Each structure stands twice: as structure tokens, then as C-alpha cells.
Amino acid sequence: MNGFNSDLLDGKTKLHFVGIGGSGMFPLVQILHAVGYEITGSDVGEGLASRYITATKPKMCTAHSLWCIPPPS
């Protein structure tokens, strides 16, 4: 048993990432966005990841703040 819950994302369509541009989160964002999840996120820096995010339309803000997290729909 690896401890991974494969049902974790069942029924979810929107995901928010804190540190969205980091080397750990960014690949997850790319994969999950490519398979259809609506992605939002925040990061304190701007770089290659934030340019990709802006170009591919996930919503990103450049602060770690509660106002960056969209309300559930």
C-alpha cells in the first residue's frame, strides 16, 4: 500500500495550488490542466511557469493570500 487515495479528485473540477509556479507544483498543474481541470493558484514570484500559466489560461495571482482562493461553486 502506497497511501495514495485514487478517489481523491473524484467529482472535483476546480483545483487551487499555492506555490503554483514551483518545481513540484508546476508539473502537476500542467498535467491536471491538460486533462481538463480548471486550475487557479498563487505564487510570490513570476517566471517561466507564470508565463505558461498566463498563456494557457489557468488563473494565477502573485501573492499568497486568502483572496486568491476562489469560492467554491
C-alpha beads as a LAMMPS data file, in Angstrom:
LAMMPS data file: protein, C-alpha beads

73 atoms
72 bonds

1 atom types
1 bond types

-500.0 500.0 xlo xhi
-500.0 500.0 ylo yhi
-500.0 500.0 zlo zhi

Masses

1 110.0

Atoms # bond

1 1 1 0.000 0.000 0.000
2 1 1 1.445 3.331 -1.039
3 1 1 -1.003 5.559 0.831
4 1 1 -2.296 7.239 -2.350
5 1 1 -6.053 7.722 -2.454
6 1 1 -7.025 7.340 -6.111
7 1 1 -10.510 8.699 -5.331
8 1 1 -9.093 11.993 -4.070
9 1 1 -10.159 14.004 -7.133
10 1 1 -13.439 12.199 -7.884
11 1 1 -16.153 14.772 -8.504
12 1 1 -13.710 17.688 -8.479
13 1 1 -13.422 20.024 -11.459
14 1 1 -11.609 23.010 -9.922
15 1 1 -8.248 22.910 -8.163
16 1 1 -6.246 25.679 -6.430
17 1 1 -2.478 25.476 -5.923
18 1 1 -0.416 27.564 -3.513
19 1 1 3.090 27.849 -4.947
20 1 1 1.728 27.093 -8.416
21 1 1 4.957 28.027 -10.186
22 1 1 7.266 25.869 -8.081
23 1 1 9.189 22.899 -9.400
24 1 1 6.876 20.478 -7.586
25 1 1 3.502 22.083 -8.256
26 1 1 4.065 23.292 -11.812
27 1 1 4.255 19.808 -13.426
28 1 1 1.068 18.820 -11.582
29 1 1 -0.638 21.973 -12.845
30 1 1 0.385 21.191 -16.434
31 1 1 -0.888 17.608 -16.251
32 1 1 -4.147 18.378 -14.473
33 1 1 -4.909 21.361 -16.721
34 1 1 -4.226 19.235 -19.810
35 1 1 -6.768 16.614 -18.703
36 1 1 -9.471 19.210 -18.120
37 1 1 -9.325 20.548 -14.568
38 1 1 -9.965 24.253 -14.022
39 1 1 -6.831 25.499 -12.285
40 1 1 -6.252 28.551 -10.119
41 1 1 -3.254 29.298 -7.998
42 1 1 -0.918 31.739 -6.349
43 1 1 2.807 32.278 -6.149
44 1 1 5.036 35.059 -4.880
45 1 1 7.274 35.070 -7.934
46 1 1 6.863 35.382 -11.656
47 1 1 8.901 33.317 -14.090
48 1 1 8.622 30.743 -16.841
49 1 1 5.853 28.900 -15.018
50 1 1 3.751 32.038 -14.600
51 1 1 4.172 32.880 -18.297
52 1 1 2.951 29.372 -19.211
53 1 1 0.049 29.717 -16.799
54 1 1 -0.940 33.101 -18.240
55 1 1 -0.708 31.782 -21.806
56 1 1 -2.781 28.653 -21.132
57 1 1 -5.462 30.430 -19.084
58 1 1 -5.352 28.991 -15.580
59 1 1 -5.902 31.903 -13.201
60 1 1 -2.932 32.946 -11.102
61 1 1 -2.285 35.744 -8.652
62 1 1 1.147 36.760 -7.427
63 1 1 0.548 36.685 -3.691
64 1 1 -0.124 34.055 -1.070
65 1 1 -3.366 35.474 0.230
66 1 1 -6.815 34.209 1.088
67 1 1 -8.353 36.477 -1.562
68 1 1 -6.526 34.448 -4.247
69 1 1 -8.591 31.331 -3.496
70 1 1 -11.859 31.349 -5.456
71 1 1 -15.062 30.486 -3.603
72 1 1 -16.454 27.002 -4.186
73 1 1 -19.099 26.793 -6.866

Bonds

1 1 1 2
2 1 2 3
3 1 3 4
4 1 4 5
5 1 5 6
6 1 6 7
7 1 7 8
8 1 8 9
9 1 9 10
10 1 10 11
11 1 11 12
12 1 12 13
13 1 13 14
14 1 14 15
15 1 15 16
16 1 16 17
17 1 17 18
18 1 18 19
19 1 19 20
20 1 20 21
21 1 21 22
22 1 22 23
23 1 23 24
24 1 24 25
25 1 25 26
26 1 26 27
27 1 27 28
28 1 28 29
29 1 29 30
30 1 30 31
31 1 31 32
32 1 32 33
33 1 33 34
34 1 34 35
35 1 35 36
36 1 36 37
37 1 37 38
38 1 38 39
39 1 39 40
40 1 40 41
41 1 41 42
42 1 42 43
43 1 43 44
44 1 44 45
45 1 45 46
46 1 46 47
47 1 47 48
48 1 48 49
49 1 49 50
50 1 50 51
51 1 51 52
52 1 52 53
53 1 53 54
54 1 54 55
55 1 55 56
56 1 56 57
57 1 57 58
58 1 58 59
59 1 59 60
60 1 60 61
61 1 61 62
62 1 62 63
63 1 63 64
64 1 64 65
65 1 65 66
66 1 66 67
67 1 67 68
68 1 68 69
69 1 69 70
70 1 70 71
71 1 71 72
72 1 72 73
